[in-house]
Amino acid sequence: MDIPTEYCETLTGYVLSQPLNAISNVAFLIAAWFAYKCLQDRGAKRLYVLPILLAFVGISSAWWHITDSHLGDILDTFSIVVFASVAVIILLTRISKSKPAIALSFVALLSLVFTTERSTALNGSLPYVVLLVGLAIAGSIYIRKFPEAKVWLYSSLVTFFVAIVVRSTDIFLCPSIPFGTHFLWHILVAALGYQLIRLLGFNGVNHHLKS
């Protein structure tokens, strides 16, 4: 999805024209490392793909904000879609044993995301609102099976909401905050990625372990 987004922090139009937006992606690498260590401690090897994909999001986003290139845009978009898709599929498989229901739910969510991705509403953040609502719905079902995961669901929903706010308001705050707030989006979404991985760490094998 190629979401039309404008950033305050566009200083020169050349390499490193968005230093804060680029450097803040280090948060994804940090979050990925801590998520990996958590999964390692819990023996959840099947989820190792998620920290790897989270780190890929950070690298791709950094490349996009450093180069402002078409390739960077593609990598940034692709990395987000892949991480979100894998996380959604894992979540759906935890709350339903019906493959048709899982497939239908995933296709419906993906369709809504791609339908809204061309909208300029909220500075291109509407697809993330769809994902937030989807997480709230699926998560409410998930914590019925794994009530220990409530704290991670609630924290992820709050983090996601705040992240969408700072992403959406970035361009409107340029007059008062020249460097914008988009870099905060990176930090918050990195934290969200960590929280989601912790949330998905509760399953039939290891949900009894300490979080």
LOVEXSE-818326 format. One record per residue (C-alpha): z, x, y. Coordinates in nm, 2 decimals. Each point is the difference from the previous one (the first is absolute). Layout:
<site <Z, X, Y>> ...
END
This chain:
<site <0.00, 0.00, 0.00>> <site <-0.10, 0.13, 0.34>> <site <0.27, -0.14, 0.23>> <site <-0.10, 0.02, 0.37>> <site <0.30, 0.18, 0.15>> <site <0.04, 0.17, 0.34>> <site <0.25, 0.27, 0.07>> <site <0.17, 0.11, 0.32>> <site <0.01, 0.36, -0.12>> <site <-0.36, 0.10, 0.05>> <site <0.02, 0.29, 0.23>> <site <-0.32, 0.20, -0.03>> <site <-0.22, -0.15, -0.27>> <site <0.00, 0.34, -0.18>> <site <0.20, 0.15, -0.28>> <site <0.37, -0.07, 0.04>> <site <-0.07, -0.27, 0.26>> <site <0.28, -0.20, -0.16>> <site <0.28, 0.26, -0.07>> <site <0.29, -0.25, -0.06>> <site <-0.22, -0.23, -0.21>> <site <-0.11, 0.29, -0.21>> <site <0.34, 0.19, -0.04>> <site <0.19, -0.32, -0.07>> <site <-0.18, -0.03, -0.33>> <site <0.22, 0.27, -0.14>> <site <0.24, -0.29, -0.05>> <site <-0.22, -0.12, -0.29>> <site <0.04, 0.34, -0.18>> <site <0.37, -0.01, 0.05>> <site <0.03, -0.36, -0.12>> <site <-0.23, 0.08, -0.30>> <site <0.22, 0.30, -0.10>> <site <0.32, -0.20, 0.01>> <site <-0.16, -0.29, -0.19>> <site <-0.12, 0.23, -0.27>> <site <0.35, 0.16, -0.03>> <site <0.15, -0.35, -0.03>> <site <-0.25, -0.10, -0.27>> <site <0.06, 0.33, -0.18>> <site <0.38, -0.07, -0.01>> <site <-0.06, -0.34, -0.13>> <site <-0.26, 0.11, -0.26>> <site <-0.26, -0.24, 0.14>> <site <-0.30, 0.22, -0.08>> <site <-0.24, -0.29, 0.00>> <site <0.05, -0.04, 0.38>> <site <-0.07, 0.37, 0.09>> <site <-0.35, -0.11, 0.12>> <site <0.17, -0.18, 0.30>> <site <0.15, 0.31, 0.17>> <site <-0.33, 0.18, -0.06>> <site <-0.19, -0.29, 0.17>> <site <0.25, -0.02, 0.28>> <site <-0.05, 0.37, 0.07>> <site <-0.38, -0.06, 0.00>> <site <0.05, -0.27, 0.27>> <site <0.17, 0.25, 0.22>> <site <-0.26, 0.27, -0.05>> <site <-0.29, -0.24, 0.06>> <site <0.16, -0.15, 0.31>> <site <0.07, 0.35, 0.14>> <site <-0.36, 0.09, -0.06>> <site <-0.11, -0.31, 0.18>> <site <0.21, 0.05, 0.30>> <site <-0.08, 0.37, 0.03>> <site <-0.38, -0.03, -0.04>> <site <-0.06, -0.36, 0.11>> <site <-0.30, 0.03, -0.24>> <site <-0.18, -0.26, -0.21>> <site <0.11, 0.18, -0.32>> <site <0.36, 0.00, 0.13>> <site <-0.02, -0.38, 0.06>> <site <-0.14, -0.06, -0.35>> <site <0.28, 0.22, -0.16>> <site <0.27, -0.17, 0.21>> <site <-0.12, -0.35, -0.10>> <site <-0.06, 0.09, -0.37>> <site <0.34, 0.16, -0.04>> <site <0.18, -0.30, 0.14>> <site <-0.20, -0.25, -0.21>> <site <0.07, 0.20, -0.32>> <site <0.37, 0.04, 0.06>> <site <0.04, -0.36, 0.09>> <site <-0.21, -0.13, -0.29>> <site <0.19, 0.21, -0.26>> <site <0.34, -0.11, 0.14>> <site <-0.11, -0.36, 0.01>> <site <-0.12, 0.01, -0.36>> <site <0.32, 0.16, -0.12>> <site <0.21, -0.26, 0.18>> <site <-0.21, -0.29, -0.14>> <site <0.03, 0.13, -0.35>> <site <0.37, 0.01, 0.04>> <site <0.03, -0.37, 0.10>> <site <-0.26, -0.15, -0.23>> <site <-0.12, 0.06, -0.36>> <site <-0.32, -0.21, 0.06>> <site <-0.30, 0.22, 0.05>> <site <-0.21, -0.28, 0.16>> <site <0.28, -0.08, 0.24>> <site <0.04, 0.37, 0.09>> <site <-0.38, 0.04, 0.05>> <site <-0.03, -0.32, 0.21>> <site <0.30, 0.09, 0.22>> <site <-0.14, 0.35, 0.06>> <site <-0.35, -0.12, 0.08>> <site <0.14, -0.27, 0.23>> <site <0.21, 0.25, 0.19>> <site <-0.28, 0.25, 0.02>> <site <-0.24, -0.27, 0.13>> <site <0.24, -0.09, 0.28>> <site <0.05, 0.36, 0.10>> <site <-0.38, 0.06, 0.01>> <site <-0.06, -0.33, 0.18>> <site <0.25, 0.10, 0.28>> <site <-0.10, 0.37, 0.02>> <site <-0.26, -0.06, 0.27>> <site <0.23, -0.20, 0.22>> <site <0.11, 0.17, 0.32>> <site <0.32, -0.21, 0.01>> <site <0.31, 0.21, 0.02>> <site <-0.21, 0.31, 0.06>> <site <-0.15, -0.02, -0.35>> <site <0.34, -0.05, -0.17>> <site <-0.07, -0.35, -0.14>> <site <-0.08, 0.13, -0.36>> <site <0.35, 0.16, 0.00>> <site <0.15, -0.34, 0.09>> <site <-0.17, -0.14, -0.31>> <site <0.15, 0.28, -0.21>> <site <0.34, -0.06, 0.15>> <site <-0.01, -0.37, -0.09>> <site <-0.12, 0.09, -0.34>> <site <0.28, 0.24, -0.05>> <site <0.26, -0.25, 0.11>> <site <-0.14, -0.26, -0.25>> <site <-0.04, 0.23, -0.29>> <site <0.32, 0.18, 0.08>> <site <0.21, -0.31, 0.00>> <site <-0.12, -0.07, -0.36>> <site <0.06, 0.36, -0.10>> <site <0.36, 0.02, 0.11>> <site <0.08, -0.30, -0.21>> <site <-0.08, 0.22, -0.30>> <site <0.16, 0.31, 0.15>> <site <0.27, -0.11, 0.25>> <site <0.10, 0.37, 0.03>> <site <-0.32, 0.06, 0.20>> <site <0.09, -0.25, 0.28>> <site <0.10, 0.28, 0.24>> <site <-0.33, 0.17, -0.04>> <site <-0.20, -0.32, 0.04>> <site <0.19, -0.10, 0.32>> <site <-0.02, 0.35, 0.15>> <site <-0.37, 0.03, -0.08>> <site <-0.07, -0.34, 0.17>> <site <0.19, 0.10, 0.31>> <site <-0.17, 0.34, 0.02>> <site <-0.34, -0.15, -0.06>> <site <0.05, -0.26, 0.28>> <site <0.12, 0.26, 0.25>> <site <-0.29, 0.22, -0.10>> <site <-0.25, -0.27, 0.07>> <site <0.16, -0.07, 0.34>> <site <-0.03, 0.36, 0.11>> <site <-0.36, 0.02, -0.13>> <site <-0.10, -0.32, 0.17>> <site <0.16, 0.08, 0.34>> <site <-0.12, 0.37, 0.02>> <site <-0.31, -0.06, 0.21>> <site <0.19, -0.24, 0.24>> <site <0.27, 0.25, 0.07>> <site <-0.23, 0.27, 0.12>> <site <0.08, -0.04, 0.37>> <site <0.37, 0.05, -0.06>> <site <-0.02, 0.22, -0.31>> <site <-0.31, 0.22, 0.03>> <site <0.03, 0.15, -0.35>> <site <0.05, -0.35, -0.15>> <site <0.20, -0.11, -0.30>> <site <-0.25, 0.04, -0.28>> <site <0.17, 0.31, -0.13>> <site <0.31, -0.22, -0.07>> <site <-0.23, -0.21, -0.22>> <site <-0.06, 0.30, -0.21>> <site <0.37, 0.08, -0.03>> <site <0.10, -0.36, -0.08>> <site <-0.28, -0.05, -0.25>> <site <0.09, 0.33, -0.18>> <site <0.36, -0.14, -0.02>> <site <-0.15, -0.33, -0.13>> <site <-0.19, 0.19, -0.27>> <site <0.32, 0.16, -0.11>> <site <0.18, -0.34, 0.00>> <site <-0.28, -0.16, -0.20>> <site <0.01, 0.27, -0.26>> <site <0.38, -0.04, -0.03>> <site <-0.05, -0.38, -0.03>> <site <-0.25, 0.04, -0.28>> <site <0.23, 0.24, -0.17>> <site <0.19, -0.29, -0.14>> <site <-0.16, -0.11, -0.33>> <site <0.08, -0.09, -0.35>> <site <0.07, 0.36, -0.09>> <site <0.20, 0.15, 0.28>> <site <0.12, -0.28, 0.22>> <site <0.35, 0.06, -0.13>> <site <0.01, 0.35, 0.14>> <site <0.17, 0.08, 0.32>> <site <-0.23, -0.02, 0.31>> 
END
